[in-house]
């Protein structure tokens, strides 16, 4: 007797169930972008940087700036590596062009 009616992917039971496993997508690493306090950069400049490069409103930017002033460091935002790196570069370049020693760094979250 011939088994020509059965499809080759059918198991012995004849059910033909095929399961597919989804590849697990790994979430990208996140990085905190931080501004460091110094004794020379004007507070208003820091507020401007937070508004311009981190899309903070005036009130939020002022709160972050005060946190930096009082605690030595403040978080501007959390981003993927490429975005965090770009923001750090933008802030550092902007600070240098305006002759301020403001430091902006990133750290893995």
Secondary structure, DSSP 8 states (H G I E B T S, - for coil): ---TTS-TT--TTS---------------EEEEEEE--SSS-HHHHHHHHHHHH---HHHHHHHHHHHHHHSEEEEEEEEHHHHHHHHHHHHHHHHHTT---EEEEEE-
